[in-house]
């Protein structure tokens, strides 16, 4: 466990899929939005977990993986980049 304190209030909250115009959506309680540090118009990403559950995250996991690869490449070729920067 990562040390995050879970609120039983959110674990017991059922979200309902509702029709919104020609689409469907889920209304998130304002307390959950505050906990995720999200506001109207922000994006968040559902991340499927190995056990089949979903985790909601304000961080794009694909972007995080791309940045991890970029950091490895920059570290591996740091001398080349330093020479090119001169």
PyMOL Python script that loads the backbone (N, CA, C, O; Angstrom):
from pymol import cmd

cmd.read_pdbstr("""\
ATOM      1  N   UNK A   1       0.845  -1.171   0.000  1.00  0.00           N
ATOM      2  CA  UNK A   1       0.000   0.000   0.000  1.00  0.00           C
ATOM      3  C   UNK A   1       0.886   1.229   0.000  1.00  0.00           C
ATOM      4  O   UNK A   1       1.961   1.206   0.599  1.00  0.00           O
ATOM      5  N   UNK A   2       0.465   2.303  -0.657  1.00  0.00           N
ATOM      6  CA  UNK A   2       1.303   3.481  -0.797  1.00  0.00           C
ATOM      7  C   UNK A   2       1.140   4.489   0.320  1.00  0.00           C
ATOM      8  O   UNK A   2       1.691   5.586   0.229  1.00  0.00           O
ATOM      9  N   UNK A   3       0.401   4.160   1.376  1.00  0.00           N
ATOM     10  CA  UNK A   3       0.259   5.064   2.501  1.00  0.00           C
ATOM     11  C   UNK A   3      -0.911   6.018   2.371  1.00  0.00           C
ATOM     12  O   UNK A   3      -1.159   6.791   3.296  1.00  0.00           O
ATOM     13  N   UNK A   4      -1.639   6.001   1.273  1.00  0.00           N
ATOM     14  CA  UNK A   4      -2.782   6.871   1.087  1.00  0.00           C
ATOM     15  C   UNK A   4      -3.929   6.392   1.968  1.00  0.00           C
ATOM     16  O   UNK A   4      -4.266   5.208   1.972  1.00  0.00           O
ATOM     17  N   UNK A   5      -4.513   7.302   2.700  1.00  0.00           N
ATOM     18  CA  UNK A   5      -5.644   6.956   3.547  1.00  0.00           C
ATOM     19  C   UNK A   5      -6.890   6.953   2.672  1.00  0.00           C
ATOM     20  O   UNK A   5      -7.183   7.941   1.999  1.00  0.00           O
ATOM     21  N   UNK A   6      -7.616   5.855   2.683  1.00  0.00           N
ATOM     22  CA  UNK A   6      -8.821   5.743   1.875  1.00  0.00           C
ATOM     23  C   UNK A   6     -10.027   6.137   2.703  1.00  0.00           C
ATOM     24  O   UNK A   6     -10.126   5.822   3.889  1.00  0.00           O
ATOM     25  N   UNK A   7     -10.932   6.827   2.053  1.00  0.00           N
ATOM     26  CA  UNK A   7     -12.160   7.217   2.722  1.00  0.00           C
ATOM     27  C   UNK A   7     -13.226   6.182   2.448  1.00  0.00           C
ATOM     28  O   UNK A   7     -13.543   5.923   1.287  1.00  0.00           O
ATOM     29  N   UNK A   8     -13.790   5.584   3.482  1.00  0.00           N
ATOM     30  CA  UNK A   8     -14.858   4.615   3.261  1.00  0.00           C
ATOM     31  C   UNK A   8     -16.072   5.253   2.600  1.00  0.00           C
ATOM     32  O   UNK A   8     -16.886   4.559   1.991  1.00  0.00           O
ATOM     33  N   UNK A   9     -16.196   6.575   2.719  1.00  0.00           N
ATOM     34  CA  UNK A   9     -17.309   7.294   2.109  1.00  0.00           C
ATOM     35  C   UNK A   9     -17.302   7.090   0.593  1.00  0.00           C
ATOM     36  O   UNK A   9     -18.361   6.890  -0.002  1.00  0.00           O
ATOM     37  N   UNK A  10     -16.134   7.136  -0.036  1.00  0.00           N
ATOM     38  CA  UNK A  10     -16.055   6.981  -1.487  1.00  0.00           C
ATOM     39  C   UNK A  10     -16.168   5.523  -1.897  1.00  0.00           C
ATOM     40  O   UNK A  10     -16.687   5.225  -2.973  1.00  0.00           O
ATOM     41  N   UNK A  11     -15.698   4.621  -1.072  1.00  0.00           N
ATOM     42  CA  UNK A  11     -15.789   3.210  -1.407  1.00  0.00           C
ATOM     43  C   UNK A  11     -17.234   2.741  -1.438  1.00  0.00           C
ATOM     44  O   UNK A  11     -17.553   1.786  -2.147  1.00  0.00           O
ATOM     45  N   UNK A  12     -18.115   3.390  -0.686  1.00  0.00           N
ATOM     46  CA  UNK A  12     -19.515   2.992  -0.632  1.00  0.00           C
ATOM     47  C   UNK A  12     -20.378   3.777  -1.617  1.00  0.00           C
ATOM     48  O   UNK A  12     -21.578   3.524  -1.721  1.00  0.00           O
ATOM     49  N   UNK A  13     -19.782   4.731  -2.344  1.00  0.00           N
ATOM     50  CA  UNK A  13     -20.533   5.564  -3.266  1.00  0.00           C
ATOM     51  C   UNK A  13     -20.681   4.860  -4.605  1.00  0.00           C
ATOM     52  O   UNK A  13     -19.690   4.478  -5.228  1.00  0.00           O
ATOM     53  N   UNK A  14     -21.921   4.690  -5.046  1.00  0.00           N
ATOM     54  CA  UNK A  14     -22.187   4.109  -6.361  1.00  0.00           C
ATOM     55  C   UNK A  14     -22.422   5.253  -7.338  1.00  0.00           C
ATOM     56  O   UNK A  14     -23.207   6.159  -7.059  1.00  0.00           O
ATOM     57  N   UNK A  15     -21.756   5.215  -8.460  1.00  0.00           N
ATOM     58  CA  UNK A  15     -21.944   6.218  -9.502  1.00  0.00           C
ATOM     59  C   UNK A  15     -22.873   5.643 -10.556  1.00  0.00           C
ATOM     60  O   UNK A  15     -22.803   4.459 -10.885  1.00  0.00           O
ATOM     61  N   UNK A  16     -23.737   6.486 -11.074  1.00  0.00           N
ATOM     62  CA  UNK A  16     -24.722   6.030 -12.046  1.00  0.00           C
ATOM     63  C   UNK A  16     -24.407   6.630 -13.408  1.00  0.00           C
ATOM     64  O   UNK A  16     -24.079   7.812 -13.519  1.00  0.00           O
ATOM     65  N   UNK A  17     -24.508   5.805 -14.440  1.00  0.00           N
ATOM     66  CA  UNK A  17     -24.341   6.285 -15.811  1.00  0.00           C
ATOM     67  C   UNK A  17     -25.650   6.951 -16.215  1.00  0.00           C
ATOM     68  O   UNK A  17     -26.724   6.362 -16.087  1.00  0.00           O
ATOM     69  N   UNK A  18     -25.550   8.194 -16.706  1.00  0.00           N
ATOM     70  CA  UNK A  18     -26.739   8.972 -17.066  1.00  0.00           C
ATOM     71  C   UNK A  18     -26.625   9.475 -18.498  1.00  0.00           C
ATOM     72  O   UNK A  18     -25.530   9.685 -19.020  1.00  0.00           O
ATOM     73  N   UNK A  19     -27.778   9.659 -19.114  1.00  0.00           N
ATOM     74  CA  UNK A  19     -27.823  10.238 -20.452  1.00  0.00           C
ATOM     75  C   UNK A  19     -27.569  11.734 -20.330  1.00  0.00           C
ATOM     76  O   UNK A  19     -28.214  12.422 -19.538  1.00  0.00           O
ATOM     77  N   UNK A  20     -26.619  12.232 -21.124  1.00  0.00           N
ATOM     78  CA  UNK A  20     -26.285  13.654 -21.160  1.00  0.00           C
ATOM     79  C   UNK A  20     -26.285  14.049 -22.635  1.00  0.00           C
ATOM     80  O   UNK A  20     -25.325  13.773 -23.354  1.00  0.00           O
ATOM     81  N   UNK A  21     -27.356  14.693 -23.082  1.00  0.00           N
ATOM     82  CA  UNK A  21     -27.494  15.007 -24.501  1.00  0.00           C
ATOM     83  C   UNK A  21     -27.605  13.727 -25.298  1.00  0.00           C
ATOM     84  O   UNK A  21     -28.434  12.869 -24.994  1.00  0.00           O
ATOM     85  N   UNK A  22     -26.765  13.592 -26.329  1.00  0.00           N
ATOM     86  CA  UNK A  22     -26.735  12.378 -27.145  1.00  0.00           C
ATOM     87  C   UNK A  22     -25.713  11.365 -26.642  1.00  0.00           C
ATOM     88  O   UNK A  22     -25.491  10.341 -27.287  1.00  0.00           O
ATOM     89  N   UNK A  23     -25.101  11.633 -25.516  1.00  0.00           N
ATOM     90  CA  UNK A  23     -24.064  10.768 -24.958  1.00  0.00           C
ATOM     91  C   UNK A  23     -24.502  10.250 -23.598  1.00  0.00           C
ATOM     92  O   UNK A  23     -25.613  10.520 -23.143  1.00  0.00           O
ATOM     93  N   UNK A  24     -23.622   9.509 -22.963  1.00  0.00           N
ATOM     94  CA  UNK A  24     -23.827   9.104 -21.580  1.00  0.00           C
ATOM     95  C   UNK A  24     -22.602   9.533 -20.787  1.00  0.00           C
ATOM     96  O   UNK A  24     -21.511   9.680 -21.337  1.00  0.00           O
ATOM     97  N   UNK A  25     -22.793   9.728 -19.505  1.00  0.00           N
ATOM     98  CA  UNK A  25     -21.687  10.158 -18.668  1.00  0.00           C
ATOM     99  C   UNK A  25     -21.919   9.760 -17.226  1.00  0.00           C
ATOM    100  O   UNK A  25     -22.966   9.220 -16.868  1.00  0.00           O
ATOM    101  N   UNK A  26     -20.928  10.034 -16.416  1.00  0.00           N
ATOM    102  CA  UNK A  26     -20.980   9.751 -14.984  1.00  0.00           C
ATOM    103  C   UNK A  26     -20.792  11.076 -14.266  1.00  0.00           C
ATOM    104  O   UNK A  26     -19.866  11.826 -14.574  1.00  0.00           O
ATOM    105  N   UNK A  27     -21.651  11.362 -13.323  1.00  0.00           N
ATOM    106  CA  UNK A  27     -21.536  12.569 -12.507  1.00  0.00           C
ATOM    107  C   UNK A  27     -20.693  12.218 -11.285  1.00  0.00           C
ATOM    108  O   UNK A  27     -21.016  11.291 -10.542  1.00  0.00           O
ATOM    109  N   UNK A  28     -19.611  12.968 -11.085  1.00  0.00           N
ATOM    110  CA  UNK A  28     -18.732  12.722  -9.943  1.00  0.00           C
ATOM    111  C   UNK A  28     -19.066  13.695  -8.821  1.00  0.00           C
ATOM    112  O   UNK A  28     -19.246  14.887  -9.074  1.00  0.00           O
ATOM    113  N   UNK A  29     -19.151  13.216  -7.602  1.00  0.00           N
ATOM    114  CA  UNK A  29     -19.427  14.114  -6.469  1.00  0.00           C
ATOM    115  C   UNK A  29     -18.298  15.132  -6.295  1.00  0.00           C
ATOM    116  O   UNK A  29     -17.134  14.837  -6.568  1.00  0.00           O
ATOM    117  N   UNK A  30     -18.658  16.334  -5.835  1.00  0.00           N
ATOM    118  CA  UNK A  30     -17.660  17.399  -5.707  1.00  0.00           C
ATOM    119  C   UNK A  30     -16.545  17.011  -4.737  1.00  0.00           C
ATOM    120  O   UNK A  30     -15.407  17.453  -4.903  1.00  0.00           O
ATOM    121  N   UNK A  31     -16.849  16.198  -3.734  1.00  0.00           N
ATOM    122  CA  UNK A  31     -15.813  15.767  -2.793  1.00  0.00           C
ATOM    123  C   UNK A  31     -14.766  14.904  -3.494  1.00  0.00           C
ATOM    124  O   UNK A  31     -13.573  15.002  -3.208  1.00  0.00           O
ATOM    125  N   UNK A  32     -15.227  14.058  -4.414  1.00  0.00           N
ATOM    126  CA  UNK A  32     -14.297  13.217  -5.165  1.00  0.00           C
ATOM    127  C   UNK A  32     -13.455  14.067  -6.109  1.00  0.00           C
ATOM    128  O   UNK A  32     -12.255  13.836  -6.252  1.00  0.00           O
ATOM    129  N   UNK A  33     -14.082  15.053  -6.753  1.00  0.00           N
ATOM    130  CA  UNK A  33     -13.327  15.964  -7.623  1.00  0.00           C
ATOM    131  C   UNK A  33     -12.254  16.704  -6.833  1.00  0.00           C
ATOM    132  O   UNK A  33     -11.131  16.873  -7.308  1.00  0.00           O
ATOM    133  N   UNK A  34     -12.601  17.140  -5.637  1.00  0.00           N
ATOM    134  CA  UNK A  34     -11.628  17.839  -4.793  1.00  0.00           C
ATOM    135  C   UNK A  34     -10.489  16.903  -4.408  1.00  0.00           C
ATOM    136  O   UNK A  34      -9.325  17.303  -4.409  1.00  0.00           O
ATOM    137  N   UNK A  35     -10.820  15.671  -4.084  1.00  0.00           N
ATOM    138  CA  UNK A  35      -9.793  14.697  -3.686  1.00  0.00           C
ATOM    139  C   UNK A  35      -8.839  14.401  -4.845  1.00  0.00           C
ATOM    140  O   UNK A  35      -7.640  14.212  -4.635  1.00  0.00           O
ATOM    141  N   UNK A  36      -9.380  14.362  -6.075  1.00  0.00           N
ATOM    142  CA  UNK A  36      -8.548  14.120  -7.254  1.00  0.00           C
ATOM    143  C   UNK A  36      -7.915  15.406  -7.790  1.00  0.00           C
ATOM    144  O   UNK A  36      -7.155  15.375  -8.758  1.00  0.00           O
ATOM    145  N   UNK A  37      -8.234  16.532  -7.151  1.00  0.00           N
ATOM    146  CA  UNK A  37      -7.734  17.839  -7.574  1.00  0.00           C
ATOM    147  C   UNK A  37      -8.153  18.128  -9.021  1.00  0.00           C
ATOM    148  O   UNK A  37      -7.343  18.569  -9.835  1.00  0.00           O
ATOM    149  N   UNK A  38      -9.424  17.874  -9.323  1.00  0.00           N
ATOM    150  CA  UNK A  38      -9.976  18.098 -10.656  1.00  0.00           C
ATOM    151  C   UNK A  38     -11.071  19.147 -10.596  1.00  0.00           C
ATOM    152  O   UNK A  38     -11.736  19.319  -9.574  1.00  0.00           O
ATOM    153  N   UNK A  39     -11.247  19.846 -11.715  1.00  0.00           N
ATOM    154  CA  UNK A  39     -12.351  20.784 -11.840  1.00  0.00           C
ATOM    155  C   UNK A  39     -12.979  20.594 -13.216  1.00  0.00           C
ATOM    156  O   UNK A  39     -12.448  19.862 -14.050  1.00  0.00           O
ATOM    157  N   UNK A  40     -14.100  21.249 -13.448  1.00  0.00           N
ATOM    158  CA  UNK A  40     -14.797  21.106 -14.719  1.00  0.00           C
ATOM    159  C   UNK A  40     -13.850  21.417 -15.883  1.00  0.00           C
ATOM    160  O   UNK A  40     -13.154  22.431 -15.874  1.00  0.00           O
ATOM    161  N   UNK A  41     -13.836  20.546 -16.864  1.00  0.00           N
ATOM    162  CA  UNK A  41     -12.983  20.720 -18.045  1.00  0.00           C
ATOM    163  C   UNK A  41     -11.664  19.975 -17.961  1.00  0.00           C
ATOM    164  O   UNK A  41     -11.019  19.757 -18.986  1.00  0.00           O
ATOM    165  N   UNK A  42     -11.245  19.577 -16.758  1.00  0.00           N
ATOM    166  CA  UNK A  42     -10.000  18.810 -16.615  1.00  0.00           C
ATOM    167  C   UNK A  42     -10.197  17.402 -17.174  1.00  0.00           C
ATOM    168  O   UNK A  42     -11.321  16.918 -17.306  1.00  0.00           O
ATOM    169  N   UNK A  43      -9.091  16.771 -17.492  1.00  0.00           N
ATOM    170  CA  UNK A  43      -9.121  15.391 -17.963  1.00  0.00           C
ATOM    171  C   UNK A  43      -8.594  14.472 -16.871  1.00  0.00           C
ATOM    172  O   UNK A  43      -7.717  14.850 -16.095  1.00  0.00           O
ATOM    173  N   UNK A  44      -9.134  13.269 -16.820  1.00  0.00           N
ATOM    174  CA  UNK A  44      -8.572  12.234 -15.965  1.00  0.00           C
ATOM    175  C   UNK A  44      -8.631  10.932 -16.739  1.00  0.00           C
ATOM    176  O   UNK A  44      -9.384  10.807 -17.704  1.00  0.00           O
ATOM    177  N   UNK A  45      -7.853   9.986 -16.323  1.00  0.00           N
ATOM    178  CA  UNK A  45      -7.660   8.766 -17.099  1.00  0.00           C
ATOM    179  C   UNK A  45      -8.038   7.532 -16.283  1.00  0.00           C
ATOM    180  O   UNK A  45      -7.573   7.357 -15.157  1.00  0.00           O
ATOM    181  N   UNK A  46      -8.883   6.682 -16.857  1.00  0.00           N
ATOM    182  CA  UNK A  46      -9.154   5.407 -16.200  1.00  0.00           C
ATOM    183  C   UNK A  46      -8.018   4.443 -16.529  1.00  0.00           C
ATOM    184  O   UNK A  46      -7.676   4.261 -17.697  1.00  0.00           O
ATOM    185  N   UNK A  47      -7.441   3.836 -15.519  1.00  0.00           N
ATOM    186  CA  UNK A  47      -6.333   2.910 -15.711  1.00  0.00           C
ATOM    187  C   UNK A  47      -6.780   1.545 -15.211  1.00  0.00           C
ATOM    188  O   UNK A  47      -7.054   1.373 -14.023  1.00  0.00           O
ATOM    189  N   UNK A  48      -6.855   0.567 -16.121  1.00  0.00           N
ATOM    190  CA  UNK A  48      -7.281  -0.772 -15.725  1.00  0.00           C
ATOM    191  C   UNK A  48      -6.164  -1.444 -14.944  1.00  0.00           C
ATOM    192  O   UNK A  48      -5.004  -1.435 -15.356  1.00  0.00           O
ATOM    193  N   UNK A  49      -6.532  -2.022 -13.817  1.00  0.00           N
ATOM    194  CA  UNK A  49      -5.582  -2.690 -12.942  1.00  0.00           C
ATOM    195  C   UNK A  49      -5.531  -4.182 -13.271  1.00  0.00           C
ATOM    196  O   UNK A  49      -6.465  -4.706 -13.877  1.00  0.00           O
ATOM    197  N   UNK A  50      -4.464  -4.870 -12.884  1.00  0.00           N
ATOM    198  CA  UNK A  50      -4.350  -6.306 -13.172  1.00  0.00           C
ATOM    199  C   UNK A  50      -5.514  -7.140 -12.645  1.00  0.00           C
ATOM    200  O   UNK A  50      -5.835  -8.185 -13.212  1.00  0.00           O
ATOM    201  N   UNK A  51      -6.150  -6.684 -11.557  1.00  0.00           N
ATOM    202  CA  UNK A  51      -7.277  -7.443 -11.005  1.00  0.00           C
ATOM    203  C   UNK A  51      -8.605  -7.123 -11.688  1.00  0.00           C
ATOM    204  O   UNK A  51      -9.647  -7.637 -11.283  1.00  0.00           O
ATOM    205  N   UNK A  52      -8.576  -6.273 -12.727  1.00  0.00           N
ATOM    206  CA  UNK A  52      -9.783  -5.934 -13.471  1.00  0.00           C
ATOM    207  C   UNK A  52     -10.478  -4.677 -12.979  1.00  0.00           C
ATOM    208  O   UNK A  52     -11.416  -4.205 -13.621  1.00  0.00           O
ATOM    209  N   UNK A  53     -10.039  -4.123 -11.855  1.00  0.00           N
ATOM    210  CA  UNK A  53     -10.637  -2.890 -11.351  1.00  0.00           C
ATOM    211  C   UNK A  53     -10.095  -1.694 -12.128  1.00  0.00           C
ATOM    212  O   UNK A  53      -9.145  -1.828 -12.900  1.00  0.00           O
ATOM    213  N   UNK A  54     -10.695  -0.533 -11.924  1.00  0.00           N
ATOM    214  CA  UNK A  54     -10.237   0.693 -12.566  1.00  0.00           C
ATOM    215  C   UNK A  54      -9.714   1.654 -11.515  1.00  0.00           C
ATOM    216  O   UNK A  54     -10.244   1.744 -10.407  1.00  0.00           O
ATOM    217  N   UNK A  55      -8.668   2.366 -11.883  1.00  0.00           N
ATOM    218  CA  UNK A  55      -8.117   3.427 -11.035  1.00  0.00           C
ATOM    219  C   UNK A  55      -8.272   4.714 -11.822  1.00  0.00           C
ATOM    220  O   UNK A  55      -7.924   4.757 -13.002  1.00  0.00           O
ATOM    221  N   UNK A  56      -8.787   5.763 -11.195  1.00  0.00           N
ATOM    222  CA  UNK A  56      -8.909   7.053 -11.844  1.00  0.00           C
ATOM    223  C   UNK A  56      -7.709   7.902 -11.466  1.00  0.00           C
ATOM    224  O   UNK A  56      -7.365   8.023 -10.290  1.00  0.00           O
ATOM    225  N   UNK A  57      -7.076   8.489 -12.474  1.00  0.00           N
ATOM    226  CA  UNK A  57      -5.870   9.260 -12.222  1.00  0.00           C
ATOM    227  C   UNK A  57      -5.877  10.530 -13.065  1.00  0.00           C
ATOM    228  O   UNK A  57      -6.254  10.487 -14.236  1.00  0.00           O
ATOM    229  N   UNK A  58      -5.468  11.659 -12.491  1.00  0.00           N
ATOM    230  CA  UNK A  58      -5.349  12.872 -13.295  1.00  0.00           C
ATOM    231  C   UNK A  58      -4.103  12.859 -14.179  1.00  0.00           C
ATOM    232  O   UNK A  58      -3.885  13.792 -14.952  1.00  0.00           O
ATOM    233  N   UNK A  59      -3.290  11.819 -14.074  1.00  0.00           N
ATOM    234  CA  UNK A  59      -2.055  11.723 -14.838  1.00  0.00           C
ATOM    235  C   UNK A  59      -2.193  10.701 -15.949  1.00  0.00           C
ATOM    236  O   UNK A  59      -2.714   9.607 -15.733  1.00  0.00           O
ATOM    237  N   UNK A  60      -1.728  11.055 -17.139  1.00  0.00           N
ATOM    238  CA  UNK A  60      -1.799  10.173 -18.294  1.00  0.00           C
ATOM    239  C   UNK A  60      -0.694   9.123 -18.188  1.00  0.00           C
ATOM    240  O   UNK A  60       0.484   9.472 -18.267  1.00  0.00           O
ATOM    241  N   UNK A  61      -1.041   7.852 -18.013  1.00  0.00           N
ATOM    242  CA  UNK A  61      -0.014   6.825 -17.854  1.00  0.00           C
ATOM    243  C   UNK A  61       0.842   6.641 -19.106  1.00  0.00           C
ATOM    244  O   UNK A  61       2.015   6.285 -18.993  1.00  0.00           O
ATOM    245  N   UNK A  62       0.289   6.873 -20.288  1.00  0.00           N
ATOM    246  CA  UNK A  62       1.080   6.759 -21.524  1.00  0.00           C
ATOM    247  C   UNK A  62       2.129   7.858 -21.585  1.00  0.00           C
ATOM    248  O   UNK A  62       3.259   7.620 -22.011  1.00  0.00           O
ATOM    249  N   UNK A  63       1.757   9.062 -21.158  1.00  0.00           N
ATOM    250  CA  UNK A  63       2.717  10.165 -21.147  1.00  0.00           C
ATOM    251  C   UNK A  63       3.832   9.892 -20.136  1.00  0.00           C
ATOM    252  O   UNK A  63       5.001  10.159 -20.412  1.00  0.00           O
ATOM    253  N   UNK A  64       3.477   9.368 -18.986  1.00  0.00           N
ATOM    254  CA  UNK A  64       4.474   9.057 -17.957  1.00  0.00           C
ATOM    255  C   UNK A  64       5.471   8.030 -18.487  1.00  0.00           C
ATOM    256  O   UNK A  64       6.673   8.168 -18.261  1.00  0.00           O
ATOM    257  N   UNK A  65       4.996   7.013 -19.182  1.00  0.00           N
ATOM    258  CA  UNK A  65       5.880   5.984 -19.750  1.00  0.00           C
ATOM    259  C   UNK A  65       6.788   6.593 -20.824  1.00  0.00           C
ATOM    260  O   UNK A  65       7.976   6.276 -20.891  1.00  0.00           O
ATOM    261  N   UNK A  66       6.229   7.460 -21.655  1.00  0.00           N
ATOM    262  CA  UNK A  66       7.023   8.124 -22.693  1.00  0.00           C
ATOM    263  C   UNK A  66       8.127   8.967 -22.068  1.00  0.00           C
ATOM    264  O   UNK A  66       9.259   8.963 -22.551  1.00  0.00           O
ATOM    265  N   UNK A  67       7.807   9.691 -20.996  1.00  0.00           N
ATOM    266  CA  UNK A  67       8.812  10.517 -20.324  1.00  0.00           C
ATOM    267  C   UNK A  67       9.888   9.649 -19.680  1.00  0.00           C
ATOM    268  O   UNK A  67      11.056  10.038 -19.660  1.00  0.00           O
ATOM    269  N   UNK A  68       9.523   8.496 -19.161  1.00  0.00           N
ATOM    270  CA  UNK A  68      10.497   7.578 -18.582  1.00  0.00           C
ATOM    271  C   UNK A  68      11.496   7.121 -19.647  1.00  0.00           C
ATOM    272  O   UNK A  68      12.699   7.083 -19.389  1.00  0.00           O
ATOM    273  N   UNK A  69      11.010   6.777 -20.832  1.00  0.00           N
ATOM    274  CA  UNK A  69      11.879   6.363 -21.931  1.00  0.00           C
ATOM    275  C   UNK A  69      12.778   7.520 -22.349  1.00  0.00           C
ATOM    276  O   UNK A  69      13.972   7.330 -22.581  1.00  0.00           O
ATOM    277  N   UNK A  70      12.207   8.722 -22.446  1.00  0.00           N
ATOM    278  CA  UNK A  70      12.995   9.899 -22.841  1.00  0.00           C
ATOM    279  C   UNK A  70      14.108  10.162 -21.839  1.00  0.00           C
ATOM    280  O   UNK A  70      15.227  10.486 -22.237  1.00  0.00           O
ATOM    281  N   UNK A  71      13.827  10.030 -20.560  1.00  0.00           N
ATOM    282  CA  UNK A  71      14.865  10.252 -19.544  1.00  0.00           C
ATOM    283  C   UNK A  71      16.004   9.242 -19.675  1.00  0.00           C
ATOM    284  O   UNK A  71      17.171   9.596 -19.511  1.00  0.00           O
ATOM    285  N   UNK A  72      15.663   7.984 -19.970  1.00  0.00           N
ATOM    286  CA  UNK A  72      16.693   6.958 -20.149  1.00  0.00           C
ATOM    287  C   UNK A  72      17.573   7.281 -21.354  1.00  0.00           C
ATOM    288  O   UNK A  72      18.795   7.153 -21.289  1.00  0.00           O
ATOM    289  N   UNK A  73      16.948   7.699 -22.450  1.00  0.00           N
ATOM    290  CA  UNK A  73      17.702   8.047 -23.658  1.00  0.00           C
ATOM    291  C   UNK A  73      18.593   9.249 -23.388  1.00  0.00           C
ATOM    292  O   UNK A  73      19.761   9.250 -23.776  1.00  0.00           O
ATOM    293  N   UNK A  74      18.060  10.275 -22.726  1.00  0.00           N
ATOM    294  CA  UNK A  74      18.867  11.467 -22.430  1.00  0.00           C
ATOM    295  C   UNK A  74      20.037  11.118 -21.525  1.00  0.00           C
ATOM    296  O   UNK A  74      21.128  11.664 -21.684  1.00  0.00           O
ATOM    297  N   UNK A  75      19.821  10.216 -20.577  1.00  0.00           N
ATOM    298  CA  UNK A  75      20.908   9.812 -19.691  1.00  0.00           C
ATOM    299  C   UNK A  75      21.969   9.022 -20.460  1.00  0.00           C
ATOM    300  O   UNK A  75      23.168   9.235 -20.278  1.00  0.00           O
ATOM    301  N   UNK A  76      21.517   8.113 -21.316  1.00  0.00           N
ATOM    302  CA  UNK A  76      22.452   7.275 -22.074  1.00  0.00           C
ATOM    303  C   UNK A  76      23.304   8.101 -23.031  1.00  0.00           C
ATOM    304  O   UNK A  76      24.484   7.807 -23.221  1.00  0.00           O
ATOM    305  N   UNK A  77      22.720   9.123 -23.630  1.00  0.00           N
ATOM    306  CA  UNK A  77      23.427   9.934 -24.619  1.00  0.00           C
ATOM    307  C   UNK A  77      23.760  11.332 -24.089  1.00  0.00           C
ATOM    308  O   UNK A  77      23.844  12.285 -24.863  1.00  0.00           O
ATOM    309  N   UNK A  78      23.948  11.452 -22.781  1.00  0.00           N
ATOM    310  CA  UNK A  78      24.191  12.766 -22.191  1.00  0.00           C
ATOM    311  C   UNK A  78      25.448  13.427 -22.730  1.00  0.00           C
ATOM    312  O   UNK A  78      25.471  14.643 -22.919  1.00  0.00           O
ATOM    313  N   UNK A  79      26.509  12.636 -22.984  1.00  0.00           N
ATOM    314  CA  UNK A  79      27.740  13.232 -23.530  1.00  0.00           C
ATOM    315  C   UNK A  79      27.506  13.771 -24.935  1.00  0.00           C
ATOM    316  O   UNK A  79      28.000  14.845 -25.276  1.00  0.00           O
ATOM    317  N   UNK A  80      26.765  13.045 -25.742  1.00  0.00           N
ATOM    318  CA  UNK A  80      26.448  13.497 -27.099  1.00  0.00           C
ATOM    319  C   UNK A  80      25.624  14.759 -27.057  1.00  0.00           C
ATOM    320  O   UNK A  80      25.899  15.701 -27.800  1.00  0.00           O
ATOM    321  N   UNK A  81      24.604  14.800 -26.191  1.00  0.00           N
ATOM    322  CA  UNK A  81      23.772  16.005 -26.084  1.00  0.00           C
ATOM    323  C   UNK A  81      24.574  17.188 -25.585  1.00  0.00           C
ATOM    324  O   UNK A  81      24.364  18.313 -26.038  1.00  0.00           O
ATOM    325  N   UNK A  82      25.496  16.952 -24.653  1.00  0.00           N
ATOM    326  CA  UNK A  82      26.337  18.039 -24.135  1.00  0.00           C
ATOM    327  C   UNK A  82      27.231  18.584 -25.239  1.00  0.00           C
ATOM    328  O   UNK A  82      27.419  19.797 -25.336  1.00  0.00           O
ATOM    329  N   UNK A  83      27.788  17.703 -26.077  1.00  0.00           N
ATOM    330  CA  UNK A  83      28.635  18.157 -27.185  1.00  0.00           C
ATOM    331  C   UNK A  83      27.813  18.935 -28.209  1.00  0.00           C
ATOM    332  O   UNK A  83      28.286  19.933 -28.752  1.00  0.00           O
ATOM    333  N   UNK A  84      26.608  18.496 -28.473  1.00  0.00           N
ATOM    334  CA  UNK A  84      25.752  19.198 -29.434  1.00  0.00           C
ATOM    335  C   UNK A  84      25.303  20.566 -28.903  1.00  0.00           C
ATOM    336  O   UNK A  84      25.039  21.483 -29.680  1.00  0.00           O
ATOM    337  N   UNK A  85      25.220  20.694 -27.583  1.00  0.00           N
ATOM    338  CA  UNK A  85      24.773  21.950 -26.995  1.00  0.00           C
ATOM    339  C   UNK A  85      25.839  23.026 -27.029  1.00  0.00           C
ATOM    340  O   UNK A  85      25.536  24.197 -26.803  1.00  0.00           O
ATOM    341  N   UNK A  86      27.077  22.658 -27.307  1.00  0.00           N
ATOM    342  CA  UNK A  86      28.178  23.656 -27.323  1.00  0.00           C
ATOM    343  C   UNK A  86      28.124  24.528 -28.545  1.00  0.00           C
ATOM    344  O   UNK A  86      28.967  25.409 -28.712  1.00  0.00           O
TER     345      UNK A  86
END
""", "prot")
cmd.dss("prot")
cmd.show_as("cartoon", "prot")
cmd.util.cbc("prot")
cmd.orient("prot")
